Amino acid sequence: MKVIGVDIGGTKVRMGVLDQDMKIYLDQKVPTTFPLYDLLEKEILKILEKHPDVEAIGIGTHGFVDSKEGKIVYATDLLPGWTGTEVKKHLEQATNKRVEIDNDANVAALAEAKIGAAKEYDRTLCLTLGTGLGGGVIMDDFLLSGGPNGGAAELGHMTLYPNGVECGCGRKGCFEQYVSGTALHRRIKEAGLSYKPEELFTANDPKAKQVIREFTYDLAIIISSLQATFDMEVVVIGGGVSEAADYWLDDLNEQLKPLLLNDLDIKIAQFGNEAGMYGAAHLVL
Ligand SMILES: [Zn+2]
């Protein structure tokens, strides 16, 4: 079965034609232009002309998505005009194919759960430590997503420290203010250091080691709280910060051990940029 996997980002839209074995028949990127829906429909119809045997289309996008209705509940100015778009309805009409759409963090998590770092596990929780903190929850083949506000599995906005650092969501002390790449920048600055995050991990400096220690401690608290909710077998950590995992993973595991209710495994994400396209394809495979 061949499907199209689409990964919509603020600067480019990546589209691939893939089958269930992740054999790639087409992999293309186009710059993101607006109106975004028009671009999407035009490019997909072009692909379908060349690959008429495609049976369905999966899409991962930035923003809050009502995955049941296939509608964008809210997208920031990164994708102007995207809020409110009924992607599934319009694209199914235009193509006569099944269309599924979900949030990009959920879709990336699906790729890790199905064919990536967590493929041997049934209960997976993914944390993507990038600009923000993306969450993805896959439990026994069920992807937790959607909701009337498209807000399910938005783990980055659970509260770690009441009255803590202000968050983009308008509240204070959210997880993502403490364990994202952006948070790491802030921690370095507040410690009076001037390292770039990638320098911090290799610096022979007790102050740098302290920053890493506090960072992994907060991450350990977060994982232990999530374990009480989801009882996952594995946590997959992705995003820019995960690239330096060799330098902080032991620290995390050590601080995590006394906080866990039961043992669980920590894995580093297998996919980088391609997670979006693979995961989108798995929405319909
Ligand atoms: Zn928040």
Residues whose N, C-alpha, C, O or C-beta is under 5 A from the ligand:
A	BS01	ZN	G156 H157 C167 G168 C169 C174
